Amino acid sequence: MIDAAVRMLLELKPSVDRFMADRQWECRLTAKVHFGEAIAGLFGAKGSKTFDVLGRAVNTAAVLESEGITLSADAFRTLSPELRQRFKKHTPPVTYIRLDDSRPFRRRAG
């Protein structure tokens, strides 16, 4: 299942990036991949609920550094050997980024 999701992201990225570039928008598709349990639904006060997804897996994905398609080490390990070849290791912390993507910009503290 994770192979299918990652393949879809790899196929989607060029067309989304091209769509953005054609409109001269300064943004590109960024996707962070991890897996685990999560809760999805409407959250908030009565009358102002919004859809959200919550859970440790969501938080793990959210903190991955990314400027393209980034996988957590756990997600990478579940990929087929063929699909693993389309990613390279990026540290620290260990993540795997698509071969075509540059190293993510690291913010400096302070």
N, CA, C and O atoms as a MOPAC input file, in Angstrom:
PM7 MOZYME 1SCF
protein

 N      0.81500 1    -1.19100 1     0.00000 1
 C      0.00000 1     0.00000 1     0.00000 1
 C      0.86100 1     1.25700 1     0.00000 1
 O      0.54100 1     2.22200 1    -0.69500 1
 N      1.93400 1     1.26000 1     0.76000 1
 C      2.77400 1     2.46400 1     0.78400 1
 C      3.46600 1     2.65900 1    -0.55900 1
 O      3.68100 1     3.79800 1    -0.97400 1
 N      3.82000 1     1.57300 1    -1.25100 1
 C      4.39800 1     1.69800 1    -2.59600 1
 C      3.44100 1     2.44300 1    -3.52500 1
 O      3.85900 1     3.33800 1    -4.26000 1
 N      2.16800 1     2.07900 1    -3.49400 1
 C      1.19300 1     2.72100 1    -4.37300 1
 C      1.06800 1     4.20700 1    -4.06500 1
 O      0.98400 1     5.02600 1    -4.98100 1
 N      1.05700 1     4.56100 1    -2.78000 1
 C      0.94700 1     5.97400 1    -2.39200 1
 C      2.17400 1     6.76300 1    -2.82900 1
 O      2.04800 1     7.87800 1    -3.33500 1
 N      3.35200 1     6.19600 1    -2.63700 1
 C      4.58600 1     6.88800 1    -3.00800 1
 C      4.69500 1     7.00200 1    -4.52800 1
 O      5.11700 1     8.04100 1    -5.03600 1
 N      4.32500 1     5.96200 1    -5.25200 1
 C      4.32400 1     6.03900 1    -6.72600 1
 C      3.40400 1     7.16100 1    -7.20700 1
 O      3.75500 1     7.91100 1    -8.11800 1
 N      2.22900 1     7.27100 1    -6.59400 1
 C      1.28800 1     8.32000 1    -6.97000 1
 C      1.91000 1     9.69600 1    -6.74200 1
 O      1.77600 1    10.57600 1    -7.59200 1
 N      2.58500 1     9.89700 1    -5.61700 1
 C      3.23400 1    11.18400 1    -5.34900 1
 C      4.33100 1    11.47800 1    -6.37600 1
 O      4.45800 1    12.60700 1    -6.84900 1
 N      5.12200 1    10.45800 1    -6.71600 1
 C      6.19200 1    10.63700 1    -7.69500 1
 C      5.63200 1    11.00100 1    -9.06800 1
 O      6.23500 1    11.79100 1    -9.79300 1
 N      4.48800 1    10.43200 1    -9.42600 1
 C      3.85700 1    10.74600 1   -10.71000 1
 C      3.16100 1    12.10600 1   -10.68300 1
 O      3.11200 1    12.79800 1   -11.69900 1
 N      2.63100 1    12.48400 1    -9.53800 1
 C      1.89100 1    13.73400 1    -9.40500 1
 C      2.80000 1    14.96400 1    -9.34600 1
 O      2.44000 1    16.01900 1    -9.86900 1
 N      3.95700 1    14.84300 1    -8.72500 1
 C      4.82600 1    16.00000 1    -8.48800 1
 C      5.16800 1    16.78800 1    -9.75100 1
 O      5.00500 1    18.00800 1    -9.74000 1
 N      5.62800 1    16.17300 1   -10.83400 1
 C      5.98400 1    16.97500 1   -12.01700 1
 C      4.80900 1    17.78200 1   -12.57400 1
 O      4.98700 1    18.93000 1   -12.98000 1
 N      3.60900 1    17.19100 1   -12.59800 1
 C      2.46600 1    17.92100 1   -13.15900 1
 C      2.02000 1    19.05700 1   -12.23900 1
 O      1.64500 1    20.12600 1   -12.72100 1
 N      2.05400 1    18.84500 1   -10.93700 1
 C      1.69300 1    19.92200 1   -10.01000 1
 C      2.73000 1    21.04400 1   -10.08000 1
 O      2.36900 1    22.22100 1   -10.11200 1
 N      4.00100 1    20.68900 1   -10.10300 1
 C      5.06200 1    21.70300 1   -10.20300 1
 C      4.93800 1    22.49700 1   -11.50300 1
 O      5.10800 1    23.71600 1   -11.51300 1
 N      4.64300 1    21.80100 1   -12.58900 1
 C      4.46700 1    22.47400 1   -13.88100 1
 C      3.25100 1    23.40200 1   -13.84300 1
 O      3.30900 1    24.51900 1   -14.35600 1
 N      2.16000 1    22.94900 1   -13.24400 1
 C      0.95700 1    23.76500 1   -13.08500 1
 C      1.28600 1    25.05800 1   -12.33900 1
 O      0.87400 1    26.14100 1   -12.75400 1
 N      2.02000 1    24.94200 1   -11.25200 1
 C      2.41200 1    26.12300 1   -10.45900 1
 C      3.32900 1    27.04100 1   -11.26200 1
 O      3.13100 1    28.25600 1   -11.27700 1
 N      4.31500 1    26.47800 1   -11.91800 1
 C      5.27600 1    27.27200 1   -12.69700 1
 C      4.58800 1    27.98600 1   -13.85600 1
 O      4.90800 1    29.14000 1   -14.14300 1
 N      3.65300 1    27.32400 1   -14.52400 1
 C      2.92700 1    27.93200 1   -15.63700 1
 C      2.15700 1    29.17400 1   -15.20100 1
 O      1.90600 1    30.07100 1   -16.00600 1
 N      1.79000 1    29.22000 1   -13.94400 1
 C      1.05600 1    30.36800 1   -13.41400 1
 C      1.98200 1    31.34300 1   -12.69300 1
 O      1.53900 1    32.31400 1   -12.08000 1
 N      3.27300 1    31.05700 1   -12.78500 1
 C      4.31600 1    31.87200 1   -12.14500 1
 C      4.10400 1    31.97300 1   -10.63900 1
 O      4.35800 1    33.01300 1   -10.03100 1
 N      3.63500 1    30.87800 1   -10.04700 1
 C      3.47900 1    30.79900 1    -8.60700 1
 C      4.76600 1    30.24200 1    -8.03200 1
 O      5.28900 1    29.25300 1    -8.54600 1
 N      5.27700 1    30.83700 1    -7.00200 1
 C      6.55500 1    30.45100 1    -6.39200 1
 C      6.37400 1    29.34000 1    -5.35800 1
 O      6.82200 1    29.47000 1    -4.21900 1
 N      5.72900 1    28.26800 1    -5.75000 1
 C      5.59400 1    27.13700 1    -4.83600 1
 C      5.59500 1    25.84400 1    -5.64100 1
 O      5.26900 1    25.83500 1    -6.82800 1
 N      5.96100 1    24.76900 1    -4.98700 1
 C      6.02700 1    23.45400 1    -5.60900 1
 C      5.43000 1    22.43500 1    -4.63600 1
 O      5.31600 1    22.70500 1    -3.44000 1
 N      5.05000 1    21.26700 1    -5.15300 1
 C      4.45900 1    20.22700 1    -4.32000 1
 C      5.46800 1    19.70300 1    -3.30900 1
 O      6.57800 1    19.31300 1    -3.67000 1
 N      5.08300 1    19.69800 1    -2.07100 1
 C      5.86900 1    19.12000 1    -0.98800 1
 C      5.01000 1    18.04100 1    -0.33300 1
 O      3.84600 1    18.28000 1    -0.00900 1
 N      5.58200 1    16.85800 1    -0.13900 1
 C      4.85600 1    15.76300 1     0.50800 1
 C      5.76900 1    15.09600 1     1.51400 1
 O      6.93700 1    14.82900 1     1.23100 1
 N      5.23300 1    14.83000 1     2.68400 1
 C      5.97400 1    14.17000 1     3.76000 1
 C      5.26500 1    12.85700 1     4.06500 1
 O      4.06900 1    12.84900 1     4.35900 1
 N      5.99700 1    11.74800 1     3.99800 1
 C      5.37000 1    10.42900 1     4.09700 1
 C      5.84100 1     9.69400 1     5.34300 1
 O      7.03800 1     9.50900 1     5.56000 1
 N      4.88700 1     9.28500 1     6.14400 1
 C      5.09900 1     8.42200 1     7.30100 1
 C      3.81100 1     7.60500 1     7.42000 1
 O      2.84500 1     7.89700 1     6.71600 1
 N      3.76900 1     6.62700 1     8.25900 1
 C      2.54000 1     5.85800 1     8.40700 1
 C      2.33200 1     5.50500 1     9.86500 1
 O      3.27400 1     5.45900 1    10.65600 1
 N      1.09000 1     5.26000 1    10.19700 1
 C      0.73200 1     4.91000 1    11.56100 1
 C     -0.71900 1     5.26000 1    11.81200 1
 O     -1.44700 1     5.65300 1    10.90000 1
 N     -1.12600 1     5.11500 1    13.05000 1
 C     -2.50500 1     5.40100 1    13.40800 1
 C     -2.73100 1     6.90100 1    13.51200 1
 O     -1.84900 1     7.65100 1    13.93100 1
 N     -3.92100 1     7.32000 1    13.12400 1
 C     -4.31500 1     8.72000 1    13.21500 1
 C     -5.82700 1     8.79300 1    13.38500 1
 O     -6.55700 1     7.85100 1    13.07900 1
 N     -6.26700 1     9.92500 1    13.87700 1
 C     -7.69600 1    10.18500 1    14.01700 1
 C     -8.02700 1    11.35100 1    13.10500 1
 O     -7.35700 1    12.38200 1    13.14300 1
 N     -9.05500 1    11.19500 1    12.28600 1
 C     -9.47100 1    12.25700 1    11.37300 1
 C    -10.92600 1    12.60000 1    11.64500 1
 O    -11.75200 1    11.72500 1    11.90500 1
 N    -11.22300 1    13.89500 1    11.57900 1
 C    -12.60900 1    14.29400 1    11.77900 1
 C    -12.73000 1    15.77900 1    12.02500 1
 O    -11.77900 1    16.53900 1    11.84500 1
 N    -13.91000 1    16.17500 1    12.43700 1
 C    -14.17600 1    17.57400 1    12.74000 1
 C    -13.84000 1    17.83900 1    14.20200 1
 O    -14.28200 1    17.11200 1    15.09200 1
 N    -13.05800 1    18.88000 1    14.43900 1
 C    -12.63700 1    19.23800 1    15.78600 1
 C    -12.89000 1    20.73200 1    15.99600 1
 O    -12.84600 1    21.52200 1    15.05300 1
 N    -13.15300 1    21.09700 1    17.23900 1
 C    -13.32700 1    22.50300 1    17.57500 1
 C    -14.63000 1    22.74400 1    18.30600 1
 O    -15.41100 1    21.82900 1    18.56600 1
 N    -14.83500 1    24.01000 1    18.62800 1
 C    -16.03100 1    24.41500 1    19.35400 1
 C    -17.26200 1    24.31200 1    18.45400 1
 O    -17.15900 1    24.39200 1    17.23000 1
 N    -18.39000 1    24.14100 1    19.06000 1
 C    -19.65800 1    24.06500 1    18.32000 1
 C    -19.80400 1    25.30600 1    17.44500 1
 O    -19.66500 1    26.43400 1    17.91800 1
 N    -20.08300 1    25.08300 1    16.17900 1
 C    -20.25700 1    26.18900 1    15.25500 1
 C    -18.98800 1    26.61800 1    14.53700 1
 O    -19.04800 1    27.40100 1    13.58900 1
 N    -17.83800 1    26.11500 1    14.97700 1
 C    -16.58300 1    26.48600 1    14.29600 1
 C    -15.66100 1    25.28000 1    14.14900 1
 O    -14.44100 1    25.39900 1    14.26900 1
 N    -16.24400 1    24.14300 1    13.89200 1
 C    -15.44800 1    22.92500 1    13.72400 1
 C    -14.73500 1    22.92800 1    12.38100 1
 O    -15.26700 1    23.39500 1    11.37400 1
 N    -13.52400 1    22.39700 1    12.39100 1
 C    -12.75500 1    22.24600 1    11.15500 1
 C    -12.23700 1    20.81600 1    11.07800 1
 O    -12.02900 1    20.15800 1    12.09800 1
 N    -12.03300 1    20.35000 1     9.85400 1
 C    -11.50500 1    19.00700 1     9.64900 1
 C    -10.01600 1    19.01300 1     9.97000 1
 O     -9.29500 1    19.92800 1     9.57200 1
 N     -9.56000 1    18.00000 1    10.68400 1
 C     -8.13800 1    17.89000 1    11.00800 1
 C     -7.78400 1    16.41900 1    11.15200 1
 O     -8.66300 1    15.56500 1    11.27200 1
 N     -6.50200 1    16.13600 1    11.13800 1
 C     -5.97900 1    14.79000 1    11.33700 1
 C     -4.98700 1    14.87200 1    12.48800 1
 O     -4.08300 1    15.70700 1    12.46900 1
 N     -5.14700 1    14.01900 1    13.48400 1
 C     -4.33600 1    14.06400 1    14.69300 1
 C     -3.68300 1    12.71500 1    14.96700 1
 O     -4.23700 1    11.67000 1    14.62600 1
 N     -2.52100 1    12.74000 1    15.57600 1
 C     -1.87300 1    11.50800 1    15.99500 1
 C     -0.36400 1    11.60200 1    15.92500 1
 O      0.18800 1    12.50600 1    15.29800 1
 N      0.29000 1    10.66800 1    16.56800 1
 C      1.75200 1    10.63800 1    16.58400 1
 C      2.32200 1    10.51900 1    15.17500 1
 O      3.32300 1    11.16000 1    14.85500 1
 N      1.69300 1     9.70200 1    14.33000 1
 C      2.17600 1     9.53500 1    12.94600 1
 C      2.08400 1    10.84900 1    12.18400 1
 O      2.97800 1    11.17500 1    11.40300 1
 N      1.01800 1    11.60200 1    12.40200 1
 C      0.85500 1    12.90400 1    11.75000 1
 C      1.95400 1    13.85400 1    12.20200 1
 O      2.54100 1    14.56300 1    11.38600 1
 N      2.23200 1    13.86800 1    13.50000 1
 C      3.28100 1    14.74200 1    14.03700 1
 C      4.65300 1    14.35300 1    13.51500 1
 O      5.47400 1    15.22200 1    13.22400 1
 N      4.91000 1    13.06000 1    13.39300 1
 C      6.19000 1    12.59800 1    12.85100 1
 C      6.37000 1    13.09200 1    11.42600 1
 O      7.44300 1    13.57900 1    11.07000 1
 N      5.34000 1    12.97300 1    10.61300 1
 C      5.41700 1    13.45100 1     9.23100 1
 C      5.58200 1    14.96600 1     9.18500 1
 O      6.33700 1    15.48500 1     8.36200 1
 N      4.89000 1    15.66400 1    10.05000 1
 C      4.90700 1    17.13300 1    10.02100 1
 C      6.29700 1    17.71700 1    10.25400 1
 O      6.61400 1    18.77600 1     9.71400 1
 N      7.12300 1    17.05300 1    11.04200 1
 C      8.43600 1    17.62200 1    11.35800 1
 C      9.54000 1    17.18900 1    10.39000 1
 O     10.69000 1    17.60100 1    10.54500 1
 N      9.20800 1    16.36600 1     9.39800 1
 C     10.21100 1    15.99900 1     8.39700 1
 C     10.57900 1    17.23400 1     7.58600 1
 O      9.70100 1    17.99300 1     7.17400 1
 N     11.87100 1    17.43800 1     7.35600 1
 C     12.30600 1    18.55200 1     6.51700 1
 C     12.06700 1    18.16300 1     5.06800 1
 O     12.41200 1    17.05900 1     4.64700 1
 N     11.47300 1    19.07500 1     4.30700 1
 C     11.12300 1    18.70000 1     2.94700 1
 C     11.03600 1    19.88900 1     2.01600 1
 O     10.53300 1    20.95100 1     2.38300 1
 N     11.52800 1    19.69900 1     0.82200 1
 C     11.31400 1    20.63000 1    -0.27800 1
 C     10.86300 1    19.84300 1    -1.50200 1
 O     10.99000 1    20.31600 1    -2.63200 1
 N     10.35800 1    18.68900 1    -1.28700 1
 C      9.91700 1    17.80700 1    -2.35900 1
 C      9.15600 1    16.67100 1    -1.73300 1
 O      8.21100 1    16.89500 1    -0.97600 1
 N      9.55000 1    15.45900 1    -2.03500 1
 C      8.91900 1    14.28000 1    -1.45400 1
 C      9.89400 1    13.66600 1    -0.46600 1
 O     10.99000 1    13.25100 1    -0.84300 1
 N      9.50200 1    13.61100 1     0.78200 1
 C     10.35600 1    13.11700 1     1.85700 1
 C      9.66900 1    11.97400 1     2.57500 1
 O      8.47700 1    12.04100 1     2.87400 1
 N     10.43100 1    10.92000 1     2.85100 1
 C      9.92400 1     9.76200 1     3.57500 1
 C     10.63500 1     9.64600 1     4.90600 1
 O     11.83300 1     9.91500 1     5.00300 1
 N      9.90100 1     9.24800 1     5.93500 1
 C     10.55000 1     8.90200 1     7.19400 1
 C     11.33200 1     7.60900 1     6.97200 1
 O     11.08800 1     6.88900 1     6.00400 1
 N     12.26300 1     7.32000 1     7.86200 1
 C     13.03000 1     6.07600 1     7.75100 1
 C     12.10000 1     4.87400 1     7.80600 1
 O     12.30200 1     3.90400 1     7.07500 1
 N     11.07900 1     4.92300 1     8.66700 1
 C     10.12400 1     3.81200 1     8.75600 1
 C      9.38200 1     3.60800 1     7.44600 1
 O      9.20500 1     2.47300 1     7.00400 1
 N      8.94800 1     4.69400 1     6.82100 1
 C      8.24100 1     4.57800 1     5.54500 1
 C      9.17300 1     4.03300 1     4.46600 1
 O      8.77700 1     3.17500 1     3.67700 1
 N     10.41100 1     4.52800 1     4.43100 1
 C     11.38200 1     4.07600 1     3.43700 1
 C     11.59400 1     2.56500 1     3.54300 1
 O     11.64300 1     1.86700 1     2.53100 1
 N     11.71700 1     2.07000 1     4.76600 1
 C     11.99100 1     0.63900 1     4.97800 1
 C     10.86100 1    -0.25500 1     4.48300 1
 O     11.09000 1    -1.43600 1     4.22500 1
 N      9.64900 1     0.27500 1     4.34200 1
 C      8.53300 1    -0.54800 1     3.87400 1
 C      8.43100 1    -0.58900 1     2.34900 1
 O      7.66000 1    -1.38200 1     1.80700 1
 N      9.19700 1     0.25400 1     1.64900 1
 C      9.13900 1     0.30600 1     0.18500 1
 C      9.77000 1    -0.92800 1    -0.44900 1
 O     10.61900 1    -1.58900 1     0.15100 1
 N      9.34700 1    -1.21900 1    -1.65100 1
 C      9.97200 1    -2.29200 1    -2.42600 1
 C     11.39500 1    -1.86300 1    -2.78200 1
 O     11.67100 1    -0.66600 1    -2.85600 1
 N     12.30400 1    -2.81700 1    -3.00400 1
 C     13.68400 1    -2.46900 1    -3.37500 1
 C     13.74600 1    -1.57400 1    -4.61500 1
 O     14.58400 1    -0.67500 1    -4.68400 1
 N     12.86900 1    -1.81000 1    -5.59200 1
 C     12.86500 1    -0.99300 1    -6.82000 1
 C     12.54100 1     0.46000 1    -6.51000 1
 O     13.18200 1     1.36700 1    -7.04100 1
 N     11.55800 1     0.68600 1    -5.66100 1
 C     11.14800 1     2.05200 1    -5.33800 1
 C     12.15800 1     2.74000 1    -4.42700 1
 O     12.33600 1     3.95600 1    -4.51000 1
 N     12.81700 1     1.98400 1    -3.56500 1
 C     13.86100 1     2.56500 1    -2.70400 1
 C     14.96300 1     3.23500 1    -3.52900 1
 O     15.56600 1     4.20900 1    -3.07700 1
 N     15.22700 1     2.72700 1    -4.72100 1
 C     16.30600 1     3.27500 1    -5.55400 1
 C     16.01200 1     4.68500 1    -6.03800 1
 O     16.91000 1     5.35000 1    -6.55600 1
 N     14.79900 1     5.15500 1    -5.88700 1
 C     14.43700 1     6.50600 1    -6.33000 1
 C     14.63600 1     7.54700 1    -5.23100 1
 O     14.28200 1     8.71500 1    -5.39700 1
 N     15.20600 1     7.11200 1    -4.10400 1
 C     15.43000 1     8.00000 1    -2.96700 1
 C     16.86700 1     7.89800 1    -2.49200 1
 O     17.54500 1     6.89900 1    -2.73100 1
 N     17.32400 1     8.94800 1    -1.81400 1
 C     18.65700 1     8.94800 1    -1.21600 1
 C     18.51500 1     9.31700 1     0.25500 1
 O     17.55800 1     9.98100 1     0.65400 1
 N     19.47400 1     8.88100 1     1.04700 1
 C     19.45300 1     9.14400 1     2.47600 1
 C     19.82800 1    10.59300 1     2.73700 1
 O     20.72800 1    11.14200 1     2.10100 1
 N     19.12900 1    11.19900 1     3.67500 1
 C     19.40800 1    12.57700 1     4.08100 1
 C     19.45700 1    12.60100 1     5.60400 1
 O     18.54600 1    12.09600 1     6.26100 1
 N     20.50000 1    13.17500 1     6.16500 1
 C     20.63400 1    13.21300 1     7.62100 1
 C     21.02200 1    14.60900 1     8.07500 1
 O     21.42200 1    15.40200 1     7.22300 1
 N     20.93800 1    14.96800 1     9.33000 1
 C     20.08500 1    14.41600 1    10.36700 1
 C     18.71600 1    15.07800 1    10.36400 1
 O     18.60700 1    16.11700 1     9.71400 1
 N     17.69000 1    14.61500 1    10.99200 1
 C     17.52800 1    13.20300 1    11.30300 1
 C     17.39100 1    12.42800 1    10.00700 1
 O     17.18800 1    13.01600 1     8.94500 1
 N     17.50100 1    11.13200 1    10.08800 1
 C     17.48500 1    10.31200 1     8.88000 1
 C     16.12700 1    10.41900 1     8.19600 1
 O     15.09200 1    10.11600 1     8.79000 1
 N     16.14600 1    10.84900 1     6.95200 1
 C     14.98300 1    10.84000 1     6.07500 1
 C     15.48500 1    10.42700 1     4.70800 1
 O     16.69400 1    10.36500 1     4.48100 1
 N     14.59400 1    10.14900 1     3.81700 1
 C     14.96100 1     9.79800 1     2.44900 1
 C     14.24700 1    10.76000 1     1.52100 1
 O     13.02700 1    10.91000 1     1.59700 1
 N     15.00600 1    11.42000 1     0.63400 1
 C     14.41900 1    12.37800 1    -0.28900 1
 C     14.56900 1    11.86700 1    -1.70900 1
 O     15.48600 1    11.10500 1    -2.01300 1
 N     13.66200 1    12.29100 1    -2.57500 1
 C     13.67200 1    11.87900 1    -3.97500 1
 C     14.99600 1    12.29500 1    -4.60100 1
 O     15.49100 1    13.38600 1    -4.31900 1
 N     15.57600 1    11.45200 1    -5.44100 1
 C     16.87500 1    11.73400 1    -6.05900 1
 C     16.89200 1    13.09000 1    -6.75600 1
 O     17.92300 1    13.76200 1    -6.76100 1
 N     15.77800 1    13.50200 1    -7.34100 1
 C     15.72500 1    14.75500 1    -8.08500 1
 C     15.62300 1    15.99100 1    -7.19800 1
 O     15.81700 1    17.10500 1    -7.68400 1
 N     15.32400 1    15.82700 1    -5.91400 1
 C     15.13100 1    16.97300 1    -5.02700 1
 C     16.43400 1    17.39700 1    -4.37600 1
 O     17.28600 1    16.56800 1    -4.05500 1
 N     16.57500 1    18.70500 1    -4.18500 1
 C     17.76600 1    19.21700 1    -3.51000 1
 C     17.62300 1    19.00900 1    -2.01200 1
 O     16.54000 1    18.71800 1    -1.50300 1
 N     18.72700 1    19.16500 1    -1.33100 1
 C     18.71600 1    19.04400 1     0.11600 1
 C     17.84500 1    20.15500 1     0.70000 1
 O     17.94900 1    21.30500 1     0.27200 1
 N     16.99100 1    19.83200 1     1.66600 1
 C     16.11700 1    20.84700 1     2.25400 1
 C     16.89500 1    21.97500 1     2.92200 1
 O     17.97500 1    21.76300 1     3.47400 1
 N     16.33600 1    23.15600 1     2.86300 1
 C     16.91300 1    24.31200 1     3.54300 1
 C     16.77200 1    24.11400 1     5.04300 1
 O     15.68200 1    23.82100 1     5.53200 1
 N     17.86100 1    24.27100 1     5.76900 1
 C     17.83500 1    24.09400 1     7.22300 1
 C     17.83600 1    25.46900 1     7.86400 1
 O     18.71700 1    26.29200 1     7.61700 1
 N     16.81800 1    25.69900 1     8.70300 1
 C     16.73200 1    26.97300 1     9.42400 1
 C     17.73300 1    26.99700 1    10.54900 1
 O     17.94000 1    25.99000 1    11.22700 1
 N     18.35400 1    28.13600 1    10.75300 1
 C     19.29000 1    28.28600 1    11.86500 1
 C     18.55900 1    28.79000 1    13.09600 1
 O     17.65300 1    29.61900 1    13.00200 1
 N     18.95900 1    28.28600 1    14.23300 1
 C     18.35400 1    28.72500 1    15.50400 1
 C     18.82700 1    30.14800 1    15.80100 1
 O     19.95300 1    30.53000 1    15.48200 1
 N     17.94500 1    30.90800 1    16.41300 1
 C     18.36200 1    32.24700 1    16.84600 1
 C     17.84400 1    33.32500 1    16.09600 1
 O     18.14400 1    34.48200 1    16.39200 1

